[in-house]
Amino acid sequence: MKKKFLYVIFLLVVFTGCEYERIAAPESECNSSEIELTVESIKNTACAKSIGEIAVVVNSTGQYEYRINDGDFVNNNVFNSLAAGNYRIQAIDLNTNCISEAIEVAVNNEDGIRISLLEQNNSECGENTGSISVAQEGGVEPIEYILNGGQAQNSAEFINLSNGNYSVLARDANGCEAEITGIDIMTSISFSNDIKPIIATNCAVSGCHNGSESPNLSKDENIIQNASRIRSRTSNGTMPPAGRQDLTENEIQAIACWVEDGALNN
């Protein structure tokens, strides 16, 4: 009886195992690379408008639907009312549910505005004698220009500028924008001719920053490395220390201009 029972258990295990193998789901036959999705046409848009269009096509037989930027699949292969930008498009085979690899498509501004730096004039330290002018191409008139996020103006030239870092943004009638950043208005302040003599005469002296007190400002690299600290202390009057002759306003301004210029070793 015991042998018969074990034999039944053996048959159940064998046939159950075979049945499991027999009804296992077949491997997917989907191969996304076989769906050849390509761009059929592109219609660019205008600045601040959504009139762009992309049409795609699958170069193989079958029934397909399409989606843009991971949205829902639709049966239309033309996407319209598009603003400028980059779009990601895919197709799905309705017979196999296989989804194609995505293609990246760009819709550009047809009439985009462009600007370039035309002229840049530096300023004297402590004065407002610098200027910036830009050249503009494209866009829809009228064009307005904005310096460092300030008030808009019709002129492409900015005058009466002190030394510093500037950006110019141009905006056309359609709201299309172009920008130039990192425009530096410098001064004629020289480290070797202007700044180093001030430090040598007033700071890198006996009993002060000539080696007996850190930092040693008798070394050029230490002056440059501590430029922001030197500016801060000379501006608030704590350098040179009490008991020593104060710096003149011109000397304090020269140090500030040199630091604003980037603390150059010039």
ZICOR-V337054 format. One record per residue. N is the residue number from 0. RES is the residue in one letter. PSI is psi in radians with two decimals (none if undefined). D_CENTER is the distance of its C-alpha to the mean C-alpha in whole Angstrom. Layout:
N_RES_PSI_D_CENTER / N_RES_PSI_D_CENTER
//
This chain:
0_M_-0.73_82 / 1_K_-0.70_79 / 2_K_-0.69_79 / 3_K_-0.70_79 / 4_F_-0.77_76 / 5_L_-0.62_74 / 6_Y_-0.68_74 / 7_V_-0.76_73 / 8_I_-0.72_70 / 9_F_-0.78_69 / 10_L_-0.70_69 / 11_L_-0.78_67 / 12_V_-0.78_64 / 13_V_-0.88_65 / 14_F_-0.58_65 / 15_T_-0.74_62 / 16_G_-0.76_60 / 17_C_-0.69_61 / 18_E_-0.70_60 / 19_Y_-0.75_56 / 20_E_-0.61_56 / 21_R_-0.62_57 / 22_I_0.10_55 / 23_A_2.49_52 / 24_A_2.40_49 / 25_P_2.67_48 / 26_E_2.56_45 / 27_S_2.48_42 / 28_E_0.18_42 / 29_C_2.30_39 / 30_N_1.71_37 / 31_S_-0.49_34 / 32_S_-0.27_33 / 33_E_-0.25_36 / 34_I_1.84_35 / 35_E_1.52_34 / 36_L_2.18_31 / 37_T_2.85_30 / 38_V_2.26_29 / 39_E_-0.70_31 / 40_S_2.72_30 / 41_I_2.31_26 / 42_K_2.06_27 / 43_N_2.96_24 / 44_T_-3.06_23 / 45_A_2.76_23 / 46_C_2.37_20 / 47_A_0.32_20 / 48_K_2.76_23 / 49_S_1.31_24 / 50_I_0.27_26 / 51_G_2.83_25 / 52_E_2.46_27 / 53_I_2.25_27 / 54_A_2.33_30 / 55_V_2.87_30 / 56_V_2.54_34 / 57_V_2.15_35 / 58_N_0.89_37 / 59_S_2.79_40 / 60_T_2.75_43 / 61_G_-3.13_43 / 62_Q_2.23_41 / 63_Y_2.66_38 / 64_E_2.90_35 / 65_Y_2.65_32 / 66_R_2.73_29 / 67_I_2.34_25 / 68_N_0.80_22 / 69_D_0.43_25 / 70_G_-2.82_27 / 71_D_2.61_31 / 72_F_2.39_32 / 73_V_2.85_34 / 74_N_0.17_37 / 75_N_2.26_35 / 76_N_0.17_33 / 77_V_2.20_31 / 78_F_2.16_28 / 79_N_-3.05_28 / 80_S_0.75_27 / 81_L_2.39_23 / 82_A_2.99_20 / 83_A_2.44_17 / 84_G_-3.09_15 / 85_N_2.37_16 / 86_Y_2.59_19 / 87_R_2.07_21 / 88_I_2.45_25 / 89_Q_2.80_28 / 90_A_2.66_32 / 91_I_2.35_34 / 92_D_2.02_38 / 93_L_-0.32_40 / 94_N_-0.62_43 / 95_T_-0.14_41 / 96_N_0.36_38 / 97_C_2.28_36 / 98_I_2.33_33 / 99_S_2.86_31 / 100_E_2.56_28 / 101_A_2.53_25 / 102_I_2.48_24 / 103_E_2.24_20 / 104_V_2.34_21 / 105_A_2.34_18 / 106_V_2.15_20 / 107_N_2.84_18 / 108_N_2.14_19 / 109_E_-0.61_22 / 110_D_0.64_23 / 111_G_2.49_19 / 112_I_2.52_19 / 113_R_2.46_18 / 114_I_2.69_18 / 115_S_2.69_18 / 116_L_2.10_19 / 117_L_-0.80_23 / 118_E_2.55_25 / 119_Q_2.14_24 / 120_N_2.28_27 / 121_N_2.98_27 / 122_S_2.66_29 / 123_E_2.58_32 / 124_C_2.25_32 / 125_G_0.04_33 / 126_E_2.97_33 / 127_N_1.26_31 / 128_T_0.11_31 / 129_G_2.86_28 / 130_S_2.73_26 / 131_I_2.35_23 / 132_S_2.52_24 / 133_V_2.75_22 / 134_A_2.47_23 / 135_Q_2.46_22 / 136_E_2.63_23 / 137_G_-2.94_23 / 138_G_3.00_23 / 139_V_2.18_26 / 140_E_2.63_27 / 141_P_2.68_27 / 142_I_2.39_24 / 143_E_2.64_23 / 144_Y_2.44_21 / 145_I_2.27_19 / 146_L_2.13_19 / 147_N_0.69_17 / 148_G_0.27_17 / 149_G_-2.63_21 / 150_Q_2.49_24 / 151_A_2.58_23 / 152_Q_2.80_26 / 153_N_-0.39_27 / 154_S_2.50_27 / 155_A_0.20_24 / 156_E_2.37_26 / 157_F_2.25_25 / 158_I_3.09_28 / 159_N_0.80_29 / 160_L_2.41_26 / 161_S_3.02_27 / 162_N_2.60_25 / 163_G_-3.03_21 / 164_N_2.33_18 / 165_Y_2.74_17 / 166_S_2.54_14 / 167_V_2.23_16 / 168_L_2.34_15 / 169_A_2.44_18 / 170_R_2.27_19 / 171_D_-3.10_22 / 172_A_-0.38_25 / 173_N_0.00_23 / 174_G_0.11_20 / 175_C_2.39_18 / 176_E_2.64_15 / 177_A_2.57_14 / 178_E_2.53_12 / 179_I_2.23_13 / 180_T_2.95_11 / 181_G_0.60_13 / 182_I_2.03_16 / 183_D_2.15_19 / 184_I_2.02_23 / 185_M_3.03_25 / 186_T_3.13_29 / 187_S_0.21_31 / 188_I_2.31_32 / 189_S_2.38_33 / 190_F_-0.88_33 / 191_S_-0.63_36 / 192_N_-0.50_38 / 193_D_-0.86_37 / 194_I_-0.84_35 / 195_K_-0.73_37 / 196_P_-0.61_41 / 197_I_-0.79_40 / 198_I_-0.75_39 / 199_A_-0.62_42 / 200_T_-0.56_45 / 201_N_-0.36_44 / 202_C_-0.84_42 / 203_A_1.09_43 / 204_V_2.96_46 / 205_S_2.32_49 / 206_G_0.03_49 / 207_C_-2.29_45 / 208_H_0.82_42 / 209_N_0.27_44 / 210_G_-0.45_44 / 211_S_-0.31_46 / 212_E_2.39_43 / 213_S_2.47_40 / 214_P_2.72_37 / 215_N_1.78_39 / 216_L_0.22_38 / 217_S_-0.11_40 / 218_K_2.30_38 / 219_D_-0.77_35 / 220_E_-0.53_32 / 221_N_-0.60_33 / 222_I_-0.83_33 / 223_I_-0.72_29 / 224_Q_-0.55_29 / 225_N_0.43_30 / 226_A_-0.84_29 / 227_S_-0.70_27 / 228_R_-0.75_30 / 229_I_-0.75_33 / 230_R_-0.80_31 / 231_S_-0.77_31 / 232_R_-0.63_35 / 233_T_-0.55_36 / 234_S_-0.65_35 / 235_N_0.06_36 / 236_G_0.20_40 / 237_T_0.04_40 / 238_M_2.12_40 / 239_P_2.81_42 / 240_P_2.95_44 / 241_A_2.47_47 / 242_G_-0.22_50 / 243_R_2.76_48 / 244_Q_2.32_48 / 245_D_2.69_45 / 246_L_2.66_42 / 247_T_2.85_42 / 248_E_-0.64_40 / 249_N_-0.66_39 / 250_E_-0.73_38 / 251_I_-0.73_36 / 252_Q_-0.67_34 / 253_A_-0.75_34 / 254_I_-0.76_32 / 255_A_-0.77_30 / 256_C_-0.73_29 / 257_W_-0.74_28 / 258_V_-0.75_26 / 259_E_-0.51_24 / 260_D_-0.13_24 / 261_G_0.21_22 / 262_A_0.95_26 / 263_L_2.63_26 / 264_N_1.26_29 / 265_N_none_31
//
